[in-house]
Amino acid sequence: MQSLGNRAEAQKILAQLRLLSNEKYVPPITSAMIYAGLGDKDQAFAWLEKAYTERSVWLLWLKVDPKFDSLRSDARFAEFVRRIGLPQ
């Protein structure tokens, strides 16, 4: 999702996920990945926070998942990784 290529399609998927979340559980990490791919770091970090609050097991792969490459240069990423207890 680093480069989704089709911003409109990504926005459509986000809207579908919001609707779906009214009916069933949608992991916040999914929205975080999409926002990271869109380059919307603030939203990506907001959704990562939600994933952390829910103790999402998917955060274990945060440092190696290429979907989050666009966030790695942001100081918030290193702080988040430290806070959730992943090795530096």
PDB file of N, CA, C and O in Angstrom:
ATOM      1  N   MET A   1       0.802  -1.199   0.000  1.00  0.00           N
ATOM      2  CA  MET A   1       0.000   0.000   0.000  1.00  0.00           C
ATOM      3  C   MET A   1       0.847   1.265   0.000  1.00  0.00           C
ATOM      4  O   MET A   1       0.320   2.377   0.044  1.00  0.00           O
ATOM      5  N   GLN A   2       2.127   1.092  -0.048  1.00  0.00           N
ATOM      6  CA  GLN A   2       3.030   2.237  -0.096  1.00  0.00           C
ATOM      7  C   GLN A   2       2.576   3.217  -1.168  1.00  0.00           C
ATOM      8  O   GLN A   2       2.491   4.420  -0.923  1.00  0.00           O
ATOM      9  N   SER A   3       2.291   2.706  -2.339  1.00  0.00           N
ATOM     10  CA  SER A   3       1.775   3.580  -3.389  1.00  0.00           C
ATOM     11  C   SER A   3       0.530   2.930  -3.970  1.00  0.00           C
ATOM     12  O   SER A   3       0.610   2.087  -4.863  1.00  0.00           O
ATOM     13  N   LEU A   4      -0.582   3.322  -3.467  1.00  0.00           N
ATOM     14  CA  LEU A   4      -1.845   2.720  -3.889  1.00  0.00           C
ATOM     15  C   LEU A   4      -2.152   2.995  -5.350  1.00  0.00           C
ATOM     16  O   LEU A   4      -2.849   2.219  -6.004  1.00  0.00           O
ATOM     17  N   GLY A   5      -1.635   4.089  -5.854  1.00  0.00           N
ATOM     18  CA  GLY A   5      -1.867   4.398  -7.250  1.00  0.00           C
ATOM     19  C   GLY A   5      -3.203   5.055  -7.507  1.00  0.00           C
ATOM     20  O   GLY A   5      -3.280   5.987  -8.308  1.00  0.00           O
ATOM     21  N   ASN A   6      -4.240   4.610  -6.865  1.00  0.00           N
ATOM     22  CA  ASN A   6      -5.568   5.144  -7.107  1.00  0.00           C
ATOM     23  C   ASN A   6      -6.154   5.674  -5.807  1.00  0.00           C
ATOM     24  O   ASN A   6      -6.786   4.944  -5.044  1.00  0.00           O
ATOM     25  N   ARG A   7      -5.933   6.943  -5.578  1.00  0.00           N
ATOM     26  CA  ARG A   7      -6.369   7.595  -4.343  1.00  0.00           C
ATOM     27  C   ARG A   7      -7.890   7.492  -4.157  1.00  0.00           C
ATOM     28  O   ARG A   7      -8.367   7.256  -3.047  1.00  0.00           O
ATOM     29  N   ALA A   8      -8.628   7.666  -5.220  1.00  0.00           N
ATOM     30  CA  ALA A   8     -10.085   7.595  -5.135  1.00  0.00           C
ATOM     31  C   ALA A   8     -10.543   6.207  -4.694  1.00  0.00           C
ATOM     32  O   ALA A   8     -11.466   6.076  -3.890  1.00  0.00           O
ATOM     33  N   GLU A   9      -9.904   5.192  -5.214  1.00  0.00           N
ATOM     34  CA  GLU A   9     -10.250   3.822  -4.833  1.00  0.00           C
ATOM     35  C   GLU A   9      -9.938   3.582  -3.352  1.00  0.00           C
ATOM     36  O   GLU A   9     -10.707   2.928  -2.648  1.00  0.00           O
ATOM     37  N   ALA A  10      -8.815   4.112  -2.890  1.00  0.00           N
ATOM     38  CA  ALA A  10      -8.449   3.960  -1.478  1.00  0.00           C
ATOM     39  C   ALA A  10      -9.473   4.651  -0.587  1.00  0.00           C
ATOM     40  O   ALA A  10      -9.860   4.116   0.451  1.00  0.00           O
ATOM     41  N   GLN A  11      -9.908   5.833  -0.990  1.00  0.00           N
ATOM     42  CA  GLN A  11     -10.916   6.558  -0.217  1.00  0.00           C
ATOM     43  C   GLN A  11     -12.235   5.771  -0.189  1.00  0.00           C
ATOM     44  O   GLN A  11     -12.934   5.738   0.824  1.00  0.00           O
ATOM     45  N   LYS A  12     -12.551   5.151  -1.307  1.00  0.00           N
ATOM     46  CA  LYS A  12     -13.770   4.334  -1.392  1.00  0.00           C
ATOM     47  C   LYS A  12     -13.675   3.137  -0.440  1.00  0.00           C
ATOM     48  O   LYS A  12     -14.649   2.796   0.231  1.00  0.00           O
ATOM     49  N   ILE A  13     -12.524   2.513  -0.385  1.00  0.00           N
ATOM     50  CA  ILE A  13     -12.321   1.379   0.518  1.00  0.00           C
ATOM     51  C   ILE A  13     -12.456   1.824   1.968  1.00  0.00           C
ATOM     52  O   ILE A  13     -13.065   1.125   2.778  1.00  0.00           O
ATOM     53  N   LEU A  14     -11.895   2.981   2.300  1.00  0.00           N
ATOM     54  CA  LEU A  14     -12.016   3.500   3.662  1.00  0.00           C
ATOM     55  C   LEU A  14     -13.481   3.734   4.033  1.00  0.00           C
ATOM     56  O   LEU A  14     -13.901   3.426   5.149  1.00  0.00           O
ATOM     57  N   ALA A  15     -14.248   4.274   3.100  1.00  0.00           N
ATOM     58  CA  ALA A  15     -15.678   4.499   3.351  1.00  0.00           C
ATOM     59  C   ALA A  15     -16.397   3.165   3.556  1.00  0.00           C
ATOM     60  O   ALA A  15     -17.261   3.054   4.426  1.00  0.00           O
ATOM     61  N   GLN A  16     -16.049   2.165   2.769  1.00  0.00           N
ATOM     62  CA  GLN A  16     -16.660   0.846   2.909  1.00  0.00           C
ATOM     63  C   GLN A  16     -16.305   0.224   4.260  1.00  0.00           C
ATOM     64  O   GLN A  16     -17.141  -0.415   4.898  1.00  0.00           O
ATOM     65  N   LEU A  17     -15.075   0.415   4.680  1.00  0.00           N
ATOM     66  CA  LEU A  17     -14.658  -0.114   5.980  1.00  0.00           C
ATOM     67  C   LEU A  17     -15.422   0.547   7.123  1.00  0.00           C
ATOM     68  O   LEU A  17     -15.800  -0.114   8.090  1.00  0.00           O
ATOM     69  N   ARG A  18     -15.647   1.858   7.006  1.00  0.00           N
ATOM     70  CA  ARG A  18     -16.425   2.561   8.031  1.00  0.00           C
ATOM     71  C   ARG A  18     -17.840   1.979   8.126  1.00  0.00           C
ATOM     72  O   ARG A  18     -18.352   1.751   9.222  1.00  0.00           O
ATOM     73  N   LEU A  19     -18.457   1.744   6.983  1.00  0.00           N
ATOM     74  CA  LEU A  19     -19.796   1.151   6.979  1.00  0.00           C
ATOM     75  C   LEU A  19     -19.779  -0.270   7.541  1.00  0.00           C
ATOM     76  O   LEU A  19     -20.631  -0.639   8.350  1.00  0.00           O
ATOM     77  N   LEU A  20     -18.825  -1.039   7.113  1.00  0.00           N
ATOM     78  CA  LEU A  20     -18.707  -2.423   7.574  1.00  0.00           C
ATOM     79  C   LEU A  20     -18.489  -2.486   9.080  1.00  0.00           C
ATOM     80  O   LEU A  20     -18.970  -3.406   9.742  1.00  0.00           O
ATOM     81  N   SER A  21     -17.765  -1.510   9.620  1.00  0.00           N
ATOM     82  CA  SER A  21     -17.480  -1.520  11.057  1.00  0.00           C
ATOM     83  C   SER A  21     -18.735  -1.337  11.900  1.00  0.00           C
ATOM     84  O   SER A  21     -18.717  -1.613  13.100  1.00  0.00           O
ATOM     85  N   ASN A  22     -19.815  -0.880  11.294  1.00  0.00           N
ATOM     86  CA  ASN A  22     -21.090  -0.790  12.008  1.00  0.00           C
ATOM     87  C   ASN A  22     -21.725  -2.164  12.190  1.00  0.00           C
ATOM     88  O   ASN A  22     -22.576  -2.352  13.060  1.00  0.00           O
ATOM     89  N   GLU A  23     -21.312  -3.111  11.376  1.00  0.00           N
ATOM     90  CA  GLU A  23     -21.901  -4.446  11.407  1.00  0.00           C
ATOM     91  C   GLU A  23     -20.991  -5.489  12.037  1.00  0.00           C
ATOM     92  O   GLU A  23     -21.458  -6.427  12.683  1.00  0.00           O
ATOM     93  N   LYS A  24     -19.677  -5.315  11.842  1.00  0.00           N
ATOM     94  CA  LYS A  24     -18.739  -6.295  12.379  1.00  0.00           C
ATOM     95  C   LYS A  24     -17.399  -5.636  12.644  1.00  0.00           C
ATOM     96  O   LYS A  24     -17.152  -4.502  12.235  1.00  0.00           O
ATOM     97  N   TYR A  25     -16.548  -6.359  13.329  1.00  0.00           N
ATOM     98  CA  TYR A  25     -15.248  -5.837  13.712  1.00  0.00           C
ATOM     99  C   TYR A  25     -14.344  -5.660  12.496  1.00  0.00           C
ATOM    100  O   TYR A  25     -14.195  -6.566  11.675  1.00  0.00           O
ATOM    101  N   VAL A  26     -13.749  -4.485  12.399  1.00  0.00           N
ATOM    102  CA  VAL A  26     -12.743  -4.198  11.378  1.00  0.00           C
ATOM    103  C   VAL A  26     -11.486  -3.760  12.125  1.00  0.00           C
ATOM    104  O   VAL A  26     -11.506  -2.739  12.812  1.00  0.00           O
ATOM    105  N   PRO A  27     -10.410  -4.501  12.007  1.00  0.00           N
ATOM    106  CA  PRO A  27      -9.194  -4.155  12.741  1.00  0.00           C
ATOM    107  C   PRO A  27      -8.688  -2.760  12.362  1.00  0.00           C
ATOM    108  O   PRO A  27      -8.588  -2.441  11.177  1.00  0.00           O
ATOM    109  N   PRO A  28      -8.369  -1.933  13.355  1.00  0.00           N
ATOM    110  CA  PRO A  28      -7.888  -0.586  13.057  1.00  0.00           C
ATOM    111  C   PRO A  28      -6.581  -0.576  12.262  1.00  0.00           C
ATOM    112  O   PRO A  28      -6.271   0.404  11.585  1.00  0.00           O
ATOM    113  N   ILE A  29      -5.830  -1.652  12.345  1.00  0.00           N
ATOM    114  CA  ILE A  29      -4.575  -1.723  11.599  1.00  0.00           C
ATOM    115  C   ILE A  29      -4.836  -1.638  10.094  1.00  0.00           C
ATOM    116  O   ILE A  29      -3.989  -1.163   9.337  1.00  0.00           O
ATOM    117  N   THR A  30      -6.008  -2.100   9.669  1.00  0.00           N
ATOM    118  CA  THR A  30      -6.362  -2.044   8.251  1.00  0.00           C
ATOM    119  C   THR A  30      -6.459  -0.600   7.777  1.00  0.00           C
ATOM    120  O   THR A  30      -5.911  -0.251   6.731  1.00  0.00           O
ATOM    121  N   SER A  31      -7.144   0.229   8.529  1.00  0.00           N
ATOM    122  CA  SER A  31      -7.240   1.651   8.169  1.00  0.00           C
ATOM    123  C   SER A  31      -5.876   2.321   8.266  1.00  0.00           C
ATOM    124  O   SER A  31      -5.540   3.174   7.445  1.00  0.00           O
ATOM    125  N   ALA A  32      -5.086   1.935   9.273  1.00  0.00           N
ATOM    126  CA  ALA A  32      -3.744   2.506   9.415  1.00  0.00           C
ATOM    127  C   ALA A  32      -2.906   2.225   8.167  1.00  0.00           C
ATOM    128  O   ALA A  32      -2.178   3.098   7.693  1.00  0.00           O
ATOM    129  N   MET A  33      -3.011   1.025   7.645  1.00  0.00           N
ATOM    130  CA  MET A  33      -2.257   0.657   6.432  1.00  0.00           C
ATOM    131  C   MET A  33      -2.687   1.499   5.235  1.00  0.00           C
ATOM    132  O   MET A  33      -1.851   1.965   4.462  1.00  0.00           O
ATOM    133  N   ILE A  34      -3.974   1.686   5.090  1.00  0.00           N
ATOM    134  CA  ILE A  34      -4.481   2.444   3.950  1.00  0.00           C
ATOM    135  C   ILE A  34      -4.053   3.909   4.058  1.00  0.00           C
ATOM    136  O   ILE A  34      -3.597   4.501   3.080  1.00  0.00           O
ATOM    137  N   TYR A  35      -4.200   4.482   5.236  1.00  0.00           N
ATOM    138  CA  TYR A  35      -3.785   5.879   5.409  1.00  0.00           C
ATOM    139  C   TYR A  35      -2.278   6.039   5.216  1.00  0.00           C
ATOM    140  O   TYR A  35      -1.831   7.044   4.663  1.00  0.00           O
ATOM    141  N   ALA A  36      -1.499   5.070   5.661  1.00  0.00           N
ATOM    142  CA  ALA A  36      -0.046   5.135   5.433  1.00  0.00           C
ATOM    143  C   ALA A  36       0.240   5.117   3.933  1.00  0.00           C
ATOM    144  O   ALA A  36       1.097   5.858   3.451  1.00  0.00           O
ATOM    145  N   GLY A  37      -0.476   4.271   3.201  1.00  0.00           N
ATOM    146  CA  GLY A  37      -0.313   4.199   1.751  1.00  0.00           C
ATOM    147  C   GLY A  37      -0.710   5.485   1.050  1.00  0.00           C
ATOM    148  O   GLY A  37      -0.150   5.839   0.013  1.00  0.00           O
ATOM    149  N   LEU A  38      -1.680   6.180   1.625  1.00  0.00           N
ATOM    150  CA  LEU A  38      -2.123   7.457   1.060  1.00  0.00           C
ATOM    151  C   LEU A  38      -1.186   8.611   1.428  1.00  0.00           C
ATOM    152  O   LEU A  38      -1.277   9.705   0.872  1.00  0.00           O
ATOM    153  N   GLY A  39      -0.289   8.343   2.372  1.00  0.00           N
ATOM    154  CA  GLY A  39       0.613   9.399   2.822  1.00  0.00           C
ATOM    155  C   GLY A  39       0.003  10.291   3.893  1.00  0.00           C
ATOM    156  O   GLY A  39       0.564  11.336   4.224  1.00  0.00           O
ATOM    157  N   ASP A  40      -1.132   9.891   4.434  1.00  0.00           N
ATOM    158  CA  ASP A  40      -1.799  10.657   5.497  1.00  0.00           C
ATOM    159  C   ASP A  40      -1.281  10.128   6.835  1.00  0.00           C
ATOM    160  O   ASP A  40      -1.910   9.287   7.478  1.00  0.00           O
ATOM    161  N   LYS A  41      -0.122  10.642   7.234  1.00  0.00           N
ATOM    162  CA  LYS A  41       0.550  10.130   8.426  1.00  0.00           C
ATOM    163  C   LYS A  41      -0.251  10.373   9.696  1.00  0.00           C
ATOM    164  O   LYS A  41      -0.284   9.514  10.577  1.00  0.00           O
ATOM    165  N   ASP A  42      -0.893  11.524   9.803  1.00  0.00           N
ATOM    166  CA  ASP A  42      -1.660  11.807  11.017  1.00  0.00           C
ATOM    167  C   ASP A  42      -2.761  10.776  11.226  1.00  0.00           C
ATOM    168  O   ASP A  42      -2.931  10.263  12.332  1.00  0.00           O
ATOM    169  N   GLN A  43      -3.501  10.473  10.179  1.00  0.00           N
ATOM    170  CA  GLN A  43      -4.554   9.463  10.283  1.00  0.00           C
ATOM    171  C   GLN A  43      -3.972   8.068  10.513  1.00  0.00           C
ATOM    172  O   GLN A  43      -4.527   7.277  11.275  1.00  0.00           O
ATOM    173  N   ALA A  44      -2.863   7.775   9.856  1.00  0.00           N
ATOM    174  CA  ALA A  44      -2.223   6.472  10.043  1.00  0.00           C
ATOM    175  C   ALA A  44      -1.842   6.282  11.509  1.00  0.00           C
ATOM    176  O   ALA A  44      -2.083   5.221  12.085  1.00  0.00           O
ATOM    177  N   PHE A  45      -1.248   7.308  12.110  1.00  0.00           N
ATOM    178  CA  PHE A  45      -0.859   7.197  13.518  1.00  0.00           C
ATOM    179  C   PHE A  45      -2.082   7.140  14.431  1.00  0.00           C
ATOM    180  O   PHE A  45      -2.058   6.449  15.449  1.00  0.00           O
ATOM    181  N   ALA A  46      -3.131   7.846  14.084  1.00  0.00           N
ATOM    182  CA  ALA A  46      -4.359   7.783  14.888  1.00  0.00           C
ATOM    183  C   ALA A  46      -4.918   6.363  14.900  1.00  0.00           C
ATOM    184  O   ALA A  46      -5.359   5.873  15.940  1.00  0.00           O
ATOM    185  N   TRP A  47      -4.899   5.710  13.749  1.00  0.00           N
ATOM    186  CA  TRP A  47      -5.406   4.335  13.677  1.00  0.00           C
ATOM    187  C   TRP A  47      -4.447   3.354  14.336  1.00  0.00           C
ATOM    188  O   TRP A  47      -4.882   2.352  14.905  1.00  0.00           O
ATOM    189  N   LEU A  48      -3.154   3.628  14.267  1.00  0.00           N
ATOM    190  CA  LEU A  48      -2.198   2.783  14.993  1.00  0.00           C
ATOM    191  C   LEU A  48      -2.448   2.882  16.498  1.00  0.00           C
ATOM    192  O   LEU A  48      -2.342   1.890  17.220  1.00  0.00           O
ATOM    193  N   GLU A  49      -2.776   4.076  16.958  1.00  0.00           N
ATOM    194  CA  GLU A  49      -3.110   4.251  18.383  1.00  0.00           C
ATOM    195  C   GLU A  49      -4.320   3.406  18.759  1.00  0.00           C
ATOM    196  O   GLU A  49      -4.351   2.796  19.828  1.00  0.00           O
ATOM    197  N   LYS A  50      -5.307   3.374  17.886  1.00  0.00           N
ATOM    198  CA  LYS A  50      -6.488   2.555  18.158  1.00  0.00           C
ATOM    199  C   LYS A  50      -6.107   1.076  18.205  1.00  0.00           C
ATOM    200  O   LYS A  50      -6.595   0.327  19.051  1.00  0.00           O
ATOM    201  N   ALA A  51      -5.238   0.669  17.297  1.00  0.00           N
ATOM    202  CA  ALA A  51      -4.770  -0.720  17.291  1.00  0.00           C
ATOM    203  C   ALA A  51      -4.028  -1.029  18.590  1.00  0.00           C
ATOM    204  O   ALA A  51      -4.172  -2.114  19.153  1.00  0.00           O
ATOM    205  N   TYR A  52      -3.240  -0.074  19.055  1.00  0.00           N
ATOM    206  CA  TYR A  52      -2.506  -0.254  20.312  1.00  0.00           C
ATOM    207  C   TYR A  52      -3.476  -0.363  21.488  1.00  0.00           C
ATOM    208  O   TYR A  52      -3.303  -1.210  22.365  1.00  0.00           O
ATOM    209  N   THR A  53      -4.478   0.479  21.503  1.00  0.00           N
ATOM    210  CA  THR A  53      -5.483   0.444  22.566  1.00  0.00           C
ATOM    211  C   THR A  53      -6.173  -0.916  22.615  1.00  0.00           C
ATOM    212  O   THR A  53      -6.504  -1.420  23.688  1.00  0.00           O
ATOM    213  N   GLU A  54      -6.384  -1.496  21.443  1.00  0.00           N
ATOM    214  CA  GLU A  54      -7.023  -2.813  21.360  1.00  0.00           C
ATOM    215  C   GLU A  54      -6.033  -3.966  21.538  1.00  0.00           C
ATOM    216  O   GLU A  54      -6.415  -5.135  21.500  1.00  0.00           O
ATOM    217  N   ARG A  55      -4.764  -3.624  21.730  1.00  0.00           N
ATOM    218  CA  ARG A  55      -3.703  -4.630  21.885  1.00  0.00           C
ATOM    219  C   ARG A  55      -3.625  -5.563  20.674  1.00  0.00           C
ATOM    220  O   ARG A  55      -3.530  -6.782  20.809  1.00  0.00           O
ATOM    221  N   SER A  56      -3.669  -4.964  19.514  1.00  0.00           N
ATOM    222  CA  SER A  56      -3.653  -5.728  18.269  1.00  0.00           C
ATOM    223  C   SER A  56      -2.348  -6.507  18.102  1.00  0.00           C
ATOM    224  O   SER A  56      -1.253  -5.955  18.213  1.00  0.00           O
ATOM    225  N   VAL A  57      -2.495  -7.789  17.836  1.00  0.00           N
ATOM    226  CA  VAL A  57      -1.343  -8.642  17.613  1.00  0.00           C
ATOM    227  C   VAL A  57      -0.592  -8.237  16.335  1.00  0.00           C
ATOM    228  O   VAL A  57       0.600  -8.516  16.198  1.00  0.00           O
ATOM    229  N   TRP A  58      -1.284  -7.587  15.414  1.00  0.00           N
ATOM    230  CA  TRP A  58      -0.673  -7.192  14.141  1.00  0.00           C
ATOM    231  C   TRP A  58       0.427  -6.161  14.323  1.00  0.00           C
ATOM    232  O   TRP A  58       1.270  -5.997  13.441  1.00  0.00           O
ATOM    233  N   LEU A  59       0.433  -5.464  15.454  1.00  0.00           N
ATOM    234  CA  LEU A  59       1.491  -4.480  15.711  1.00  0.00           C
ATOM    235  C   LEU A  59       2.854  -5.132  15.872  1.00  0.00           C
ATOM    236  O   LEU A  59       3.876  -4.452  15.780  1.00  0.00           O
ATOM    237  N   LEU A  60       2.888  -6.433  16.112  1.00  0.00           N
ATOM    238  CA  LEU A  60       4.169  -7.136  16.236  1.00  0.00           C
ATOM    239  C   LEU A  60       5.004  -7.030  14.963  1.00  0.00           C
ATOM    240  O   LEU A  60       6.231  -7.113  15.016  1.00  0.00           O
ATOM    241  N   TRP A  61       4.350  -6.848  13.832  1.00  0.00           N
ATOM    242  CA  TRP A  61       5.049  -6.792  12.545  1.00  0.00           C
ATOM    243  C   TRP A  61       5.237  -5.363  12.038  1.00  0.00           C
ATOM    244  O   TRP A  61       5.638  -5.150  10.894  1.00  0.00           O
ATOM    245  N   LEU A  62       4.950  -4.412  12.880  1.00  0.00           N
ATOM    246  CA  LEU A  62       4.994  -3.008  12.476  1.00  0.00           C
ATOM    247  C   LEU A  62       6.343  -2.595  11.899  1.00  0.00           C
ATOM    248  O   LEU A  62       6.395  -1.861  10.912  1.00  0.00           O
ATOM    249  N   LYS A  63       7.417  -3.053  12.496  1.00  0.00           N
ATOM    250  CA  LYS A  63       8.748  -2.628  12.057  1.00  0.00           C
ATOM    251  C   LYS A  63       9.186  -3.252  10.737  1.00  0.00           C
ATOM    252  O   LYS A  63      10.084  -2.730  10.076  1.00  0.00           O
ATOM    253  N   VAL A  64       8.572  -4.345  10.350  1.00  0.00           N
ATOM    254  CA  VAL A  64       9.017  -5.035   9.134  1.00  0.00           C
ATOM    255  C   VAL A  64       7.991  -5.027   8.008  1.00  0.00           C
ATOM    256  O   VAL A  64       8.319  -5.369   6.872  1.00  0.00           O
ATOM    257  N   ASP A  65       6.774  -4.648   8.302  1.00  0.00           N
ATOM    258  CA  ASP A  65       5.735  -4.635   7.278  1.00  0.00           C
ATOM    259  C   ASP A  65       5.967  -3.461   6.327  1.00  0.00           C
ATOM    260  O   ASP A  65       5.956  -2.308   6.759  1.00  0.00           O
ATOM    261  N   PRO A  66       6.176  -3.738   5.050  1.00  0.00           N
ATOM    262  CA  PRO A  66       6.464  -2.662   4.095  1.00  0.00           C
ATOM    263  C   PRO A  66       5.317  -1.669   3.921  1.00  0.00           C
ATOM    264  O   PRO A  66       5.522  -0.579   3.386  1.00  0.00           O
ATOM    265  N   LYS A  67       4.125  -2.027   4.362  1.00  0.00           N
ATOM    266  CA  LYS A  67       2.991  -1.111   4.242  1.00  0.00           C
ATOM    267  C   LYS A  67       3.187   0.137   5.103  1.00  0.00           C
ATOM    268  O   LYS A  67       2.534   1.159   4.892  1.00  0.00           O
ATOM    269  N   PHE A  68       4.094   0.039   6.075  1.00  0.00           N
ATOM    270  CA  PHE A  68       4.340   1.165   6.971  1.00  0.00           C
ATOM    271  C   PHE A  68       5.668   1.869   6.674  1.00  0.00           C
ATOM    272  O   PHE A  68       6.120   2.690   7.473  1.00  0.00           O
ATOM    273  N   ASP A  69       6.289   1.563   5.552  1.00  0.00           N
ATOM    274  CA  ASP A  69       7.558   2.195   5.187  1.00  0.00           C
ATOM    275  C   ASP A  69       7.468   3.718   5.166  1.00  0.00           C
ATOM    276  O   ASP A  69       8.419   4.401   5.548  1.00  0.00           O
ATOM    277  N   SER A  70       6.344   4.249   4.728  1.00  0.00           N
ATOM    278  CA  SER A  70       6.204   5.704   4.616  1.00  0.00           C
ATOM    279  C   SER A  70       6.197   6.396   5.980  1.00  0.00           C
ATOM    280  O   SER A  70       6.366   7.613   6.055  1.00  0.00           O
ATOM    281  N   LEU A  71       6.006   5.638   7.045  1.00  0.00           N
ATOM    282  CA  LEU A  71       5.957   6.223   8.394  1.00  0.00           C
ATOM    283  C   LEU A  71       7.299   6.156   9.106  1.00  0.00           C
ATOM    284  O   LEU A  71       7.503   6.867  10.090  1.00  0.00           O
ATOM    285  N   ARG A  72       8.198   5.339   8.645  1.00  0.00           N
ATOM    286  CA  ARG A  72       9.446   5.085   9.372  1.00  0.00           C
ATOM    287  C   ARG A  72      10.310   6.316   9.591  1.00  0.00           C
ATOM    288  O   ARG A  72      11.005   6.391  10.604  1.00  0.00           O
ATOM    289  N   SER A  73      10.295   7.266   8.699  1.00  0.00           N
ATOM    290  CA  SER A  73      11.128   8.465   8.848  1.00  0.00           C
ATOM    291  C   SER A  73      10.511   9.494   9.799  1.00  0.00           C
ATOM    292  O   SER A  73      11.163  10.475  10.160  1.00  0.00           O
ATOM    293  N   ASP A  74       9.285   9.278  10.194  1.00  0.00           N
ATOM    294  CA  ASP A  74       8.597  10.181  11.107  1.00  0.00           C
ATOM    295  C   ASP A  74       9.012   9.856  12.543  1.00  0.00           C
ATOM    296  O   ASP A  74       9.007   8.692  12.942  1.00  0.00           O
ATOM    297  N   ALA A  75       9.368  10.875  13.313  1.00  0.00           N
ATOM    298  CA  ALA A  75       9.809  10.678  14.697  1.00  0.00           C
ATOM    299  C   ALA A  75       8.745   9.960  15.529  1.00  0.00           C
ATOM    300  O   ALA A  75       9.073   9.254  16.482  1.00  0.00           O
ATOM    301  N   ARG A  76       7.485  10.137  15.172  1.00  0.00           N
ATOM    302  CA  ARG A  76       6.413   9.468  15.906  1.00  0.00           C
ATOM    303  C   ARG A  76       6.493   7.954  15.782  1.00  0.00           C
ATOM    304  O   ARG A  76       6.066   7.226  16.678  1.00  0.00           O
ATOM    305  N   PHE A  77       7.042   7.484  14.666  1.00  0.00           N
ATOM    306  CA  PHE A  77       7.147   6.037  14.454  1.00  0.00           C
ATOM    307  C   PHE A  77       8.090   5.415  15.478  1.00  0.00           C
ATOM    308  O   PHE A  77       7.742   4.428  16.126  1.00  0.00           O
ATOM    309  N   ALA A  78       9.281   5.990  15.623  1.00  0.00           N
ATOM    310  CA  ALA A  78      10.258   5.461  16.583  1.00  0.00           C
ATOM    311  C   ALA A  78       9.693   5.513  18.000  1.00  0.00           C
ATOM    312  O   ALA A  78       9.882   4.581  18.781  1.00  0.00           O
ATOM    313  N   GLU A  79       9.012   6.583  18.324  1.00  0.00           N
ATOM    314  CA  GLU A  79       8.417   6.723  19.653  1.00  0.00           C
ATOM    315  C   GLU A  79       7.313   5.684  19.851  1.00  0.00           C
ATOM    316  O   GLU A  79       7.204   5.091  20.924  1.00  0.00           O
ATOM    317  N   PHE A  80       6.510   5.465  18.839  1.00  0.00           N
ATOM    318  CA  PHE A  80       5.433   4.478  18.928  1.00  0.00           C
ATOM    319  C   PHE A  80       6.001   3.074  19.118  1.00  0.00           C
ATOM    320  O   PHE A  80       5.535   2.312  19.966  1.00  0.00           O
ATOM    321  N   VAL A  81       7.015   2.744  18.319  1.00  0.00           N
ATOM    322  CA  VAL A  81       7.663   1.436  18.416  1.00  0.00           C
ATOM    323  C   VAL A  81       8.222   1.231  19.820  1.00  0.00           C
ATOM    324  O   VAL A  81       8.084   0.152  20.397  1.00  0.00           O
ATOM    325  N   ARG A  82       8.852   2.265  20.365  1.00  0.00           N
ATOM    326  CA  ARG A  82       9.413   2.175  21.714  1.00  0.00           C
ATOM    327  C   ARG A  82       8.289   1.956  22.731  1.00  0.00           C
ATOM    328  O   ARG A  82       8.394   1.104  23.613  1.00  0.00           O
ATOM    329  N   ARG A  83       7.219   2.731  22.595  1.00  0.00           N
ATOM    330  CA  ARG A  83       6.129   2.686  23.557  1.00  0.00           C
ATOM    331  C   ARG A  83       5.402   1.345  23.560  1.00  0.00           C
ATOM    332  O   ARG A  83       4.969   0.874  24.611  1.00  0.00           O
ATOM    333  N   ILE A  84       5.270   0.735  22.396  1.00  0.00           N
ATOM    334  CA  ILE A  84       4.564  -0.545  22.373  1.00  0.00           C
ATOM    335  C   ILE A  84       5.488  -1.715  22.742  1.00  0.00           C
ATOM    336  O   ILE A  84       5.041  -2.856  22.863  1.00  0.00           O
ATOM    337  N   GLY A  85       6.780  -1.413  22.919  1.00  0.00           N
ATOM    338  CA  GLY A  85       7.696  -2.421  23.447  1.00  0.00           C
ATOM    339  C   GLY A  85       8.420  -3.258  22.428  1.00  0.00           C
ATOM    340  O   GLY A  85       8.973  -4.304  22.766  1.00  0.00           O
ATOM    341  N   LEU A  86       8.430  -2.818  21.178  1.00  0.00           N
ATOM    342  CA  LEU A  86       9.200  -3.560  20.179  1.00  0.00           C
ATOM    343  C   LEU A  86      10.673  -3.200  20.320  1.00  0.00           C
ATOM    344  O   LEU A  86      11.002  -2.080  20.711  1.00  0.00           O
ATOM    345  N   PRO A  87      11.562  -4.139  20.007  1.00  0.00           N
ATOM    346  CA  PRO A  87      12.995  -3.829  20.098  1.00  0.00           C
ATOM    347  C   PRO A  87      13.382  -2.722  19.123  1.00  0.00           C
ATOM    348  O   PRO A  87      12.876  -2.641  18.004  1.00  0.00           O
ATOM    349  N   GLN A  88      14.273  -1.893  19.575  1.00  0.00           N
ATOM    350  CA  GLN A  88      14.736  -0.789  18.729  1.00  0.00           C
ATOM    351  C   GLN A  88      15.735  -1.341  17.749  1.00  0.00           C
ATOM    352  O   GLN A  88      16.268  -0.598  16.925  1.00  0.00           O
TER     353      GLN A  88
END
